Amino acid sequence: MSNPFFERSPLPYELPPFAQITEEHYLPAFERGMAEQLAEVAAVAANPAEPTFENTIVALERSGEILTRVSAVFFNKSSSDTTADIDAIEAQVSPRLAAHRDAIRLDARLFARIEALYERRAELGLDAQDLRLLERYHLEFVRAGARLDEAGQRRLRELNTELAAAATTFGQNLLAATNAATVVVTSAAELAGLTPAAVTAAAEEAAALGRDGAWALRLQNVSNQPVLSELADRQLRRRVLEASLRRGFSGGAEDGPDAVNATLAARIAALRAERAALLGYTDHASYAVADQTAESVAAVERMLARLTPPAVANARREAEDLAAAMRAAGADDELRPWDWQYWSEKVRAERYSFDSSALRPYLELERVLWDGVFHAAEQVYGITLRERDDLVGYHPDVRVFEVFDTDGSPLGLFLGDYFARPSKRGGAWMNELVAQSHLRGAEAVVVNNLNIPRPPEGEPALLSWDNVRTLFHEFGHALHGLFSDVRYPFFSGTEVPRDFVEFPSQVNEMWMTHPQILARYARHVETGEPMPAELMERLREAERFGEGFRTVEYLAATCLDWAWHRLSAGETPGDPEEFERRALAAAGLALDAIPPRYRTAYFAHIFSGGYSAGYYSYIWSEVLDADTVRWFEDGNASIREKGEVFRRELLARGGSVDPMAAFAAVRGREPDIEPLLERRGLLPA
């Protein structure tokens, strides 16, 4: 059978030939890809020659090309445009891939060759990147269990296979639960507060569900839904939030335990705790953090302990203001979680003369993209983008852009997939479809996925301020991939520690409010007039008011992640909802009116993504981000000059250097937490 994955793509930059790829191609490509890589690895392990860096480490880096190609395309597809058949393939393939990885990392002959090289690494005459690759391979094999005895390795294989299957099930359950939790409204009066465009979009959403004459409010994968800030009907707000918070905590009578994500999450946590103990760690958090820039659970907990009390104090002050506003308006009930966003808008409007809906006409997607996100990259890094209508993406929504370097030479491809749809999981993310490496002669092909609500047919997509932030953030990840300039795929782009990977993307958010960038993209969709300066100033003041809520919401989710992954092997958490309550109370984050940004049953980052015991990384990275933003703004050199330094010393290096050494090469010192505390309003008054 002709299969597009069996050969390197002939398209520019090896863009996957999506027009030729069908669902029937995936499973045969996975099977052949795994078989070929195992054969390649077996040849390395059985090589009678003495191990050398070239015949062992480089040979491993060259292995598995078919598997790399199909995995990159398939897992982006399963996240962004899944089907029942794709789900079935993923359920079948994920545990097999886990077993495949174990077959390589637990190969005793192969590890013996790697260890022999590692022990005499000082004598090999390797340059810095080669030496780091050898050291990272050795560490990866050790952390994967290469030193366990036969019984330990057998149990480890079982755990990894079960965990892979459970993570896949969790993600598929979540998409189904989120779609099922869509709130259907049958009375137009209940939609008071929504813009006419939003009402029209809700009607179109309902029609797509077969509910003509109704309106449907689709949920995003967070607790507090954005629509809560607009809906005047308190009972509808309650319905929306309760639907959001209940996802994955119960199932039908006929459903098994794997259909309930809360139960499945507890099992995933228990399996991870057992695996950590097998590998010599007290819990999964200790295992995960040991290979991050934080290096220890104590370092993470010190940071969280420093941030929590002032954040809670800020949130309590905000809650008092909201409760006062409710009383002044005649409300006879206390502040509830479904009230927070709505009354925050009221307080902002009264105190700062700010209405978030006033921003939308100035934030049209095309202009934000071209005159904001792309223009900022040109001003800071000198690159340019051109849309390639002749190149096809994996879905009709996907757009393909060619990226050119400062001298006009080709750099890579960027794909943008911006709109929400039922087949796409929630949130926003960046994937690499082709990873840059000199070894394979490959340039980067990266994709950004977002979940912007689709506008009514024929109308422009008007964004929220959070949508704009997400566009800049995810393009920061894309730049990390596009600017990669490394020898080996192992180090390409965003292949850096989890608690460092968000740092470059968070830095890229700074350009959304830079005066020259903002003035270019924030223009009225109908008149072209620039956003009034006073509106932006009121926005800044209003955002300071909500900083307590945003920090507590985030820290509460971090607390849940940490609590699940600090469980030791054999420790039983009990009922997941009761476990959540205990964890939040113990951390001092049990604020009734502020639910965690993610609850256990829909916490995809940690139970079906790669952030287990790593959700702290967003604020850990923000320490680096806030300090770097101050450096960009200090006036000691032009933005363009600093962009070159940031690109050369950090973005281009990927994982080929120690990440904190890369930070120090830019900043000239270790990071300072004070800029973050100032940004989030956590410094003493």
GUDO-120970 format. One line per field, with one value per residue (C-alpha): residue number from 1; x, y, z. Coordinates in steps of 0.2 Angstrom, whole numbers, always signed. Layout:
BEGIN
i c(NUM / ...)
east c(X / ...)
north c(Y / ...)
up c(Z / ...)
! end
This chain:
BEGIN
i c(1 / 2 / 3 / 4 / 5 / 6 / 7 / 8 / 9 / 10 / 11 / 12 / 13 / 14 / 15 / 16 / 17 / 18 / 19 / 20 / 21 / 22 / 23 / 24 / 25 / 26 / 27 / 28 / 29 / 30 / 31 / 32 / 33 / 34 / 35 / 36 / 37 / 38 / 39 / 40 / 41 / 42 / 43 / 44 / 45 / 46 / 47 / 48 / 49 / 50 / 51 / 52 / 53 / 54 / 55 / 56 / 57 / 58 / 59 / 60 / 61 / 62 / 63 / 64 / 65 / 66 / 67 / 68 / 69 / 70 / 71 / 72 / 73 / 74 / 75 / 76 / 77 / 78 / 79 / 80 / 81 / 82 / 83 / 84 / 85 / 86 / 87 / 88 / 89 / 90 / 91 / 92 / 93 / 94 / 95 / 96 / 97 / 98 / 99 / 100 / 101 / 102 / 103 / 104 / 105 / 106 / 107 / 108 / 109 / 110 / 111 / 112 / 113 / 114 / 115 / 116 / 117 / 118 / 119 / 120 / 121 / 122 / 123 / 124 / 125 / 126 / 127 / 128 / 129 / 130 / 131 / 132 / 133 / 134 / 135 / 136 / 137 / 138 / 139 / 140 / 141 / 142 / 143 / 144 / 145 / 146 / 147 / 148 / 149 / 150 / 151 / 152 / 153 / 154 / 155 / 156 / 157 / 158 / 159 / 160 / 161 / 162 / 163 / 164 / 165 / 166 / 167 / 168 / 169 / 170 / 171 / 172 / 173 / 174 / 175 / 176 / 177 / 178 / 179 / 180 / 181 / 182 / 183 / 184 / 185 / 186 / 187 / 188 / 189 / 190 / 191 / 192 / 193 / 194 / 195 / 196 / 197 / 198 / 199 / 200 / 201 / 202 / 203 / 204 / 205 / 206 / 207 / 208 / 209 / 210 / 211 / 212 / 213 / 214 / 215 / 216 / 217 / 218 / 219 / 220 / 221 / 222 / 223 / 224 / 225 / 226 / 227 / 228 / 229 / 230 / 231 / 232 / 233 / 234 / 235 / 236 / 237 / 238 / 239 / 240 / 241 / 242 / 243 / 244 / 245 / 246 / 247 / 248 / 249 / 250 / 251 / 252 / 253 / 254 / 255 / 256 / 257 / 258 / 259 / 260 / 261 / 262 / 263 / 264 / 265 / 266 / 267 / 268 / 269 / 270 / 271 / 272 / 273 / 274 / 275 / 276 / 277 / 278 / 279 / 280 / 281 / 282 / 283 / 284 / 285 / 286 / 287 / 288 / 289 / 290 / 291 / 292 / 293 / 294 / 295 / 296 / 297 / 298 / 299 / 300 / 301 / 302 / 303 / 304 / 305 / 306 / 307 / 308 / 309 / 310 / 311 / 312 / 313 / 314 / 315 / 316 / 317 / 318 / 319 / 320 / 321 / 322 / 323 / 324 / 325 / 326 / 327 / 328 / 329 / 330 / 331 / 332 / 333 / 334 / 335 / 336 / 337 / 338 / 339 / 340 / 341 / 342 / 343 / 344 / 345 / 346 / 347 / 348 / 349 / 350 / 351 / 352 / 353 / 354 / 355 / 356 / 357 / 358 / 359 / 360 / 361 / 362 / 363 / 364 / 365 / 366 / 367 / 368 / 369 / 370 / 371 / 372 / 373 / 374 / 375 / 376 / 377 / 378 / 379 / 380 / 381 / 382 / 383 / 384 / 385 / 386 / 387 / 388 / 389 / 390 / 391 / 392 / 393 / 394 / 395 / 396 / 397 / 398 / 399 / 400 / 401 / 402 / 403 / 404 / 405 / 406 / 407 / 408 / 409 / 410 / 411 / 412 / 413 / 414 / 415 / 416 / 417 / 418 / 419 / 420 / 421 / 422 / 423 / 424 / 425 / 426 / 427 / 428 / 429 / 430 / 431 / 432 / 433 / 434 / 435 / 436 / 437 / 438 / 439 / 440 / 441 / 442 / 443 / 444 / 445 / 446 / 447 / 448 / 449 / 450 / 451 / 452 / 453 / 454 / 455 / 456 / 457 / 458 / 459 / 460 / 461 / 462 / 463 / 464 / 465 / 466 / 467 / 468 / 469 / 470 / 471 / 472 / 473 / 474 / 475 / 476 / 477 / 478 / 479 / 480 / 481 / 482 / 483 / 484 / 485 / 486 / 487 / 488 / 489 / 490 / 491 / 492 / 493 / 494 / 495 / 496 / 497 / 498 / 499 / 500 / 501 / 502 / 503 / 504 / 505 / 506 / 507 / 508 / 509 / 510 / 511 / 512 / 513 / 514 / 515 / 516 / 517 / 518 / 519 / 520 / 521 / 522 / 523 / 524 / 525 / 526 / 527 / 528 / 529 / 530 / 531 / 532 / 533 / 534 / 535 / 536 / 537 / 538 / 539 / 540 / 541 / 542 / 543 / 544 / 545 / 546 / 547 / 548 / 549 / 550 / 551 / 552 / 553 / 554 / 555 / 556 / 557 / 558 / 559 / 560 / 561 / 562 / 563 / 564 / 565 / 566 / 567 / 568 / 569 / 570 / 571 / 572 / 573 / 574 / 575 / 576 / 577 / 578 / 579 / 580 / 581 / 582 / 583 / 584 / 585 / 586 / 587 / 588 / 589 / 590 / 591 / 592 / 593 / 594 / 595 / 596 / 597 / 598 / 599 / 600 / 601 / 602 / 603 / 604 / 605 / 606 / 607 / 608 / 609 / 610 / 611 / 612 / 613 / 614 / 615 / 616 / 617 / 618 / 619 / 620 / 621 / 622 / 623 / 624 / 625 / 626 / 627 / 628 / 629 / 630 / 631 / 632 / 633 / 634 / 635 / 636 / 637 / 638 / 639 / 640 / 641 / 642 / 643 / 644 / 645 / 646 / 647 / 648 / 649 / 650 / 651 / 652 / 653 / 654 / 655 / 656 / 657 / 658 / 659 / 660 / 661 / 662 / 663 / 664 / 665 / 666 / 667 / 668 / 669 / 670 / 671 / 672 / 673 / 674 / 675 / 676 / 677 / 678 / 679 / 680 / 681 / 682 / 683 / 684 / 685)
east c(+0 / +6 / +8 / +13 / +23 / +35 / +45 / +50 / +38 / +42 / +33 / +42 / +50 / +44 / +27 / +16 / +6 / -11 / -20 / -14 / -15 / -31 / -35 / -31 / -13 / -9 / -10 / +1 / +14 / +14 / +17 / +31 / +39 / +40 / +47 / +60 / +66 / +67 / +77 / +89 / +91 / +95 / +108 / +116 / +115 / +122 / +136 / +152 / +163 / +168 / +155 / +158 / +148 / +145 / +140 / +129 / +122 / +121 / +115 / +101 / +97 / +95 / +83 / +64 / +61 / +44 / +38 / +43 / +34 / +18 / +18 / +19 / +5 / -6 / -6 / -8 / -23 / -30 / -30 / -36 / -48 / -52 / -65 / -71 / -59 / -44 / -50 / -49 / -32 / -26 / -33 / -24 / -7 / -4 / +0 / +10 / +21 / +24 / +30 / +40 / +49 / +52 / +59 / +73 / +77 / +77 / +88 / +103 / +115 / +111 / +112 / +129 / +136 / +129 / +136 / +153 / +153 / +147 / +160 / +174 / +166 / +180 / +192 / +181 / +186 / +167 / +162 / +149 / +134 / +140 / +144 / +127 / +119 / +128 / +125 / +106 / +104 / +113 / +101 / +86 / +90 / +93 / +77 / +68 / +73 / +88 / +97 / +82 / +82 / +72 / +57 / +57 / +58 / +44 / +33 / +39 / +33 / +16 / +14 / +20 / +8 / -7 / -3 / -2 / -19 / -27 / -20 / -28 / -44 / -44 / -42 / -56 / -68 / -64 / -69 / -85 / -89 / -86 / -97 / -110 / -110 / -114 / -128 / -144 / -155 / -173 / -177 / -169 / -172 / -159 / -146 / -147 / -129 / -122 / -118 / -129 / -115 / -113 / -132 / -131 / -116 / -125 / -140 / -129 / -121 / -138 / -143 / -128 / -134 / -151 / -159 / -166 / -174 / -163 / -146 / -131 / -116 / -101 / -89 / -70 / -58 / -57 / -68 / -73 / -81 / -78 / -97 / -100 / -93 / -107 / -123 / -135 / -146 / -139 / -148 / -140 / -123 / -125 / -130 / -115 / -103 / -110 / -110 / -92 / -87 / -96 / -87 / -80 / -86 / -100 / -106 / -121 / -126 / -120 / -103 / -88 / -75 / -64 / -79 / -77 / -62 / -61 / -59 / -47 / -37 / -35 / -29 / -17 / -9 / -8 / +1 / +13 / +17 / +21 / +32 / +41 / +44 / +51 / +63 / +69 / +59 / +47 / +33 / +30 / +33 / +50 / +54 / +47 / +55 / +73 / +75 / +68 / +76 / +68 / +77 / +68 / +51 / +57 / +61 / +44 / +35 / +46 / +40 / +22 / +22 / +29 / +16 / +0 / -3 / -2 / -12 / -26 / -26 / -28 / -42 / -51 / -50 / -57 / -71 / -76 / -77 / -88 / -100 / -102 / -106 / -119 / -127 / -127 / -137 / -150 / -144 / -149 / -137 / -118 / -105 / -105 / -93 / -105 / -106 / -87 / -84 / -100 / -98 / -80 / -85 / -97 / -84 / -72 / -85 / -89 / -72 / -61 / -75 / -70 / -81 / -71 / -84 / -78 / -61 / -68 / -71 / -53 / -47 / -51 / -42 / -33 / -27 / -21 / -12 / -3 / -1 / +1 / +9 / +18 / +23 / +30 / +41 / +47 / +52 / +60 / +68 / +68 / +58 / +43 / +29 / +19 / +4 / +5 / -12 / -5 / +0 / -14 / -16 / -25 / -42 / -50 / -48 / -29 / -18 / +0 / +13 / +31 / +43 / +58 / +74 / +82 / +91 / +76 / +82 / +69 / +67 / +52 / +33 / +20 / +3 / -12 / -28 / -37 / -56 / -65 / -74 / -82 / -68 / -54 / -49 / -50 / -36 / -22 / -5 / +10 / +15 / +30 / +26 / +44 / +58 / +73 / +90 / +106 / +108 / +93 / +94 / +77 / +69 / +55 / +37 / +26 / +8 / -2 / -20 / -32 / -50 / -57 / -76 / -81 / -90 / -107 / -105 / -99 / -94 / -76 / -69 / -68 / -57 / -57 / -41 / -37 / -38 / -25 / -14 / -16 / -11 / +5 / +9 / +7 / +17 / +31 / +31 / +31 / +46 / +55 / +53 / +56 / +72 / +80 / +97 / +104 / +113 / +102 / +83 / +84 / +87 / +76 / +65 / +55 / +64 / +68 / +63 / +44 / +47 / +57 / +47 / +33 / +46 / +49 / +31 / +27 / +40 / +32 / +16 / +25 / +23 / +4 / +4 / +20 / +15 / +21 / +14 / -3 / -5 / -3 / -16 / -28 / -39 / -58 / -65 / -76 / -68 / -49 / -48 / -34 / -40 / -41 / -26 / -37 / -46 / -30 / -25 / -42 / -39 / -22 / -30 / -44 / -33 / -23 / -40 / -42 / -24 / -29 / -42 / -31 / -17 / -27 / -37 / -20 / -12 / -27 / -25 / -6 / -10 / -21 / -8 / +5 / -6 / -11 / +8 / +15 / +5 / +17 / +15 / +0 / -7 / -26 / -33 / -51 / -65 / -58 / -69 / -65 / -47 / -48 / -56 / -43 / -29 / -35 / -38 / -21 / -13 / -23 / -32 / -50 / -59 / -77 / -80 / -64 / -64 / -47 / -43 / -45 / -53 / -46 / -58 / -54 / -36 / -30 / -13 / -8 / -18 / -18 / -4 / +14 / +12 / +11 / +18 / +23 / +8 / +19 / +30 / +19 / +23 / +40 / +43 / +35 / +49 / +61 / +48 / +45 / +64 / +67 / +54 / +62 / +78 / +70 / +63 / +78 / +84 / +102 / +100 / +87 / +73 / +80 / +98 / +90 / +80 / +95 / +103 / +88 / +86 / +105 / +108 / +92 / +79 / +91 / +99 / +84 / +89 / +107 / +113 / +108 / +93 / +98 / +115 / +105 / +95 / +111 / +119 / +105 / +102 / +120 / +114 / +102 / +84 / +76 / +58 / +55 / +48 / +35 / +29 / +28 / +18 / +6 / +3 / +11 / +24 / +20 / +10)
north c(+0 / +17 / +26 / +45 / +42 / +29 / +42 / +60 / +72 / +81 / +97 / +112 / +110 / +92 / +98 / +83 / +79 / +81 / +80 / +62 / +56 / +47 / +38 / +21 / +26 / +29 / +12 / +4 / +18 / +16 / -3 / -1 / +14 / +4 / -11 / -2 / +8 / -8 / -16 / +0 / +0 / -19 / -16 / -3 / -14 / -29 / -19 / -29 / -14 / -4 / +9 / +26 / +42 / +40 / +22 / +23 / +40 / +47 / +31 / +32 / +50 / +44 / +30 / +30 / +42 / +34 / +34 / +52 / +57 / +48 / +52 / +71 / +71 / +59 / +66 / +84 / +77 / +68 / +84 / +96 / +86 / +69 / +57 / +40 / +31 / +42 / +39 / +20 / +21 / +32 / +20 / +5 / +14 / +24 / +8 / +1 / +16 / +16 / -3 / +2 / +16 / +4 / -9 / +3 / +11 / -6 / -14 / -20 / -21 / -4 / +4 / -5 / +4 / +21 / +19 / +14 / +30 / +40 / +33 / +39 / +54 / +65 / +56 / +56 / +74 / +79 / +96 / +104 / +99 / +81 / +79 / +86 / +74 / +59 / +65 / +67 / +50 / +42 / +51 / +47 / +29 / +29 / +38 / +26 / +11 / +5 / +0 / -10 / -28 / -40 / -40 / -21 / -18 / -30 / -21 / -4 / -10 / -14 / +3 / +13 / +3 / +6 / +24 / +27 / +19 / +29 / +46 / +43 / +38 / +53 / +65 / +56 / +56 / +75 / +80 / +70 / +77 / +95 / +93 / +84 / +99 / +112 / +122 / +124 / +139 / +140 / +158 / +173 / +183 / +173 / +178 / +196 / +204 / +195 / +204 / +201 / +192 / +181 / +177 / +173 / +162 / +153 / +150 / +143 / +131 / +125 / +122 / +112 / +101 / +99 / +111 / +124 / +139 / +137 / +143 / +133 / +139 / +128 / +126 / +129 / +119 / +130 / +132 / +150 / +151 / +168 / +170 / +172 / +190 / +194 / +185 / +195 / +181 / +174 / +157 / +154 / +159 / +146 / +133 / +137 / +136 / +121 / +112 / +117 / +111 / +95 / +88 / +71 / +68 / +56 / +45 / +35 / +19 / +9 / +17 / +8 / +17 / +22 / +33 / +44 / +55 / +59 / +40 / +38 / +52 / +44 / +28 / +38 / +46 / +30 / +22 / +36 / +35 / +17 / +20 / +34 / +22 / +8 / +21 / +26 / +42 / +46 / +52 / +57 / +75 / +71 / +61 / +74 / +89 / +81 / +84 / +101 / +118 / +118 / +102 / +99 / +99 / +110 / +124 / +123 / +123 / +138 / +148 / +143 / +147 / +164 / +168 / +161 / +172 / +189 / +182 / +176 / +193 / +202 / +190 / +193 / +212 / +210 / +199 / +212 / +225 / +213 / +209 / +228 / +231 / +217 / +225 / +242 / +235 / +227 / +209 / +199 / +185 / +182 / +182 / +165 / +158 / +161 / +180 / +184 / +187 / +196 / +208 / +210 / +218 / +229 / +235 / +238 / +248 / +259 / +261 / +262 / +266 / +250 / +238 / +223 / +222 / +239 / +231 / +219 / +230 / +235 / +217 / +209 / +192 / +196 / +213 / +206 / +192 / +202 / +219 / +213 / +195 / +194 / +213 / +211 / +196 / +207 / +221 / +211 / +197 / +203 / +189 / +190 / +179 / +176 / +165 / +150 / +147 / +133 / +123 / +112 / +110 / +95 / +104 / +118 / +130 / +128 / +141 / +139 / +153 / +153 / +161 / +171 / +175 / +193 / +191 / +184 / +166 / +153 / +148 / +136 / +135 / +140 / +133 / +142 / +133 / +146 / +142 / +130 / +115 / +100 / +89 / +99 / +98 / +113 / +126 / +131 / +123 / +122 / +106 / +103 / +94 / +94 / +97 / +107 / +98 / +99 / +80 / +76 / +92 / +97 / +115 / +118 / +116 / +121 / +123 / +134 / +128 / +140 / +139 / +156 / +155 / +155 / +171 / +170 / +167 / +182 / +192 / +196 / +187 / +199 / +194 / +196 / +202 / +185 / +178 / +191 / +186 / +168 / +172 / +181 / +167 / +152 / +161 / +163 / +144 / +144 / +155 / +144 / +130 / +140 / +148 / +131 / +130 / +113 / +98 / +84 / +82 / +77 / +96 / +104 / +119 / +117 / +101 / +110 / +106 / +108 / +122 / +132 / +129 / +142 / +156 / +161 / +161 / +171 / +184 / +185 / +192 / +208 / +214 / +214 / +230 / +238 / +255 / +254 / +236 / +240 / +256 / +246 / +232 / +239 / +248 / +248 / +235 / +247 / +264 / +259 / +272 / +267 / +261 / +276 / +278 / +280 / +264 / +254 / +264 / +259 / +241 / +241 / +248 / +236 / +221 / +225 / +224 / +205 / +200 / +192 / +181 / +176 / +171 / +162 / +152 / +147 / +143 / +132 / +122 / +120 / +114 / +100 / +95 / +95 / +86 / +72 / +69 / +70 / +54 / +40 / +23 / +14 / +30 / +31 / +48 / +43 / +52 / +63 / +78 / +76 / +75 / +91 / +100 / +94 / +99 / +116 / +119 / +113 / +125 / +140 / +141 / +135 / +151 / +146 / +160 / +155 / +137 / +131 / +135 / +116 / +103 / +86 / +78 / +90 / +94 / +88 / +96 / +84 / +68 / +67 / +80 / +82 / +93 / +80 / +88 / +102 / +115 / +125 / +128 / +143 / +154 / +147 / +152 / +169 / +173 / +172 / +180 / +196 / +198 / +197 / +209 / +221 / +218 / +221 / +238 / +245 / +255 / +249 / +244 / +244 / +231 / +224 / +221 / +213 / +202 / +196 / +192 / +183 / +173 / +168 / +164 / +156 / +153 / +145 / +134 / +123 / +110 / +109 / +120 / +120 / +132 / +142 / +145 / +151 / +163 / +169 / +172 / +184 / +192 / +192 / +184 / +172 / +177 / +189 / +186 / +204 / +209 / +195 / +200 / +218 / +212 / +202 / +215 / +203 / +215 / +223 / +239)
up c(+0 / -4 / +12 / +13 / +30 / +22 / +13 / +17 / +11 / -6 / -1 / +5 / +22 / +22 / +26 / +29 / +13 / +21 / +5 / +3 / +21 / +26 / +43 / +35 / +34 / +52 / +60 / +46 / +48 / +67 / +65 / +52 / +61 / +77 / +69 / +59 / +74 / +85 / +71 / +70 / +89 / +89 / +76 / +87 / +103 / +94 / +85 / +88 / +87 / +102 / +107 / +100 / +100 / +82 / +81 / +97 / +101 / +84 / +77 / +90 / +85 / +67 / +71 / +69 / +55 / +50 / +68 / +71 / +55 / +59 / +78 / +74 / +62 / +71 / +89 / +82 / +73 / +88 / +98 / +85 / +74 / +81 / +75 / +82 / +71 / +77 / +95 / +92 / +84 / +98 / +111 / +102 / +99 / +115 / +126 / +111 / +110 / +129 / +127 / +112 / +122 / +136 / +124 / +119 / +136 / +145 / +132 / +143 / +129 / +123 / +140 / +142 / +127 / +133 / +150 / +144 / +134 / +148 / +160 / +149 / +142 / +147 / +135 / +120 / +114 / +112 / +109 / +121 / +111 / +109 / +127 / +133 / +121 / +128 / +146 / +143 / +134 / +149 / +162 / +151 / +151 / +170 / +174 / +163 / +173 / +164 / +181 / +188 / +190 / +179 / +191 / +193 / +174 / +171 / +183 / +176 / +158 / +165 / +174 / +158 / +147 / +159 / +161 / +143 / +140 / +155 / +149 / +132 / +140 / +151 / +136 / +126 / +141 / +143 / +125 / +126 / +143 / +138 / +122 / +133 / +145 / +132 / +140 / +129 / +132 / +126 / +130 / +122 / +138 / +147 / +136 / +141 / +142 / +127 / +111 / +96 / +87 / +102 / +102 / +84 / +86 / +100 / +89 / +75 / +88 / +94 / +76 / +73 / +88 / +80 / +92 / +80 / +89 / +104 / +109 / +115 / +125 / +122 / +137 / +136 / +146 / +161 / +177 / +175 / +158 / +149 / +146 / +164 / +164 / +152 / +157 / +167 / +171 / +188 / +186 / +169 / +176 / +189 / +176 / +166 / +180 / +188 / +171 / +170 / +187 / +186 / +170 / +173 / +191 / +187 / +174 / +169 / +179 / +164 / +164 / +170 / +182 / +167 / +160 / +176 / +175 / +193 / +197 / +183 / +189 / +206 / +198 / +186 / +202 / +211 / +196 / +195 / +214 / +212 / +197 / +207 / +221 / +209 / +203 / +220 / +223 / +237 / +225 / +207 / +211 / +217 / +202 / +190 / +197 / +199 / +180 / +180 / +183 / +200 / +204 / +221 / +228 / +242 / +230 / +222 / +239 / +245 / +230 / +232 / +250 / +246 / +233 / +242 / +257 / +247 / +233 / +245 / +254 / +237 / +232 / +248 / +246 / +228 / +235 / +248 / +233 / +223 / +238 / +241 / +223 / +224 / +240 / +232 / +217 / +229 / +229 / +244 / +243 / +246 / +233 / +224 / +211 / +197 / +202 / +202 / +184 / +181 / +196 / +192 / +176 / +185 / +197 / +183 / +174 / +189 / +196 / +180 / +168 / +159 / +149 / +142 / +128 / +122 / +117 / +105 / +90 / +91 / +91 / +75 / +72 / +55 / +61 / +77 / +68 / +54 / +62 / +80 / +82 / +65 / +65 / +83 / +77 / +63 / +74 / +88 / +77 / +59 / +52 / +40 / +35 / +19 / +18 / +7 / +0 / -11 / +4 / +12 / +31 / +40 / +41 / +31 / +45 / +45 / +37 / +31 / +32 / +26 / +37 / +31 / +41 / +42 / +26 / +17 / +17 / +21 / +39 / +41 / +40 / +53 / +53 / +62 / +67 / +77 / +79 / +91 / +85 / +93 / +86 / +95 / +113 / +124 / +127 / +116 / +112 / +100 / +91 / +80 / +64 / +58 / +71 / +66 / +66 / +56 / +58 / +48 / +37 / +43 / +46 / +58 / +54 / +69 / +72 / +84 / +90 / +98 / +103 / +97 / +96 / +77 / +72 / +63 / +45 / +35 / +51 / +57 / +72 / +86 / +100 / +119 / +127 / +133 / +115 / +110 / +125 / +119 / +101 / +107 / +119 / +108 / +94 / +107 / +107 / +88 / +88 / +100 / +87 / +72 / +78 / +84 / +77 / +84 / +78 / +85 / +86 / +104 / +108 / +95 / +99 / +114 / +120 / +136 / +154 / +157 / +170 / +157 / +141 / +145 / +148 / +130 / +126 / +141 / +136 / +119 / +128 / +132 / +114 / +115 / +125 / +118 / +112 / +94 / +92 / +100 / +90 / +74 / +77 / +90 / +77 / +75 / +64 / +54 / +55 / +57 / +71 / +84 / +101 / +112 / +124 / +139 / +135 / +136 / +152 / +160 / +155 / +164 / +179 / +178 / +176 / +192 / +201 / +195 / +199 / +216 / +207 / +193 / +205 / +217 / +203 / +196 / +212 / +217 / +201 / +205 / +223 / +216 / +204 / +218 / +230 / +218 / +214 / +232 / +236 / +240 / +234 / +242 / +249 / +246 / +242 / +245 / +237 / +223 / +228 / +246 / +242 / +232 / +247 / +259 / +248 / +245 / +263 / +268 / +255 / +262 / +245 / +249 / +244 / +241 / +227 / +217 / +211 / +204 / +186 / +183 / +194 / +194 / +182 / +168 / +172 / +155 / +158 / +171 / +167 / +148 / +144 / +150 / +165 / +179 / +194 / +183 / +182 / +194 / +179 / +172 / +187 / +189 / +171 / +174 / +187 / +172 / +160 / +171 / +174 / +155 / +151 / +163 / +153 / +136 / +143 / +152 / +137 / +137 / +119 / +105 / +105 / +89 / +97 / +112 / +101 / +92 / +109 / +115 / +99 / +98 / +116 / +121 / +108 / +95 / +108 / +112 / +125 / +119 / +133 / +152 / +152 / +166 / +159 / +143 / +154 / +162 / +145 / +141 / +158 / +165 / +181 / +190 / +189 / +202 / +208 / +212 / +195 / +196 / +213 / +207 / +191 / +201 / +215 / +228 / +236 / +253 / +252)
! end
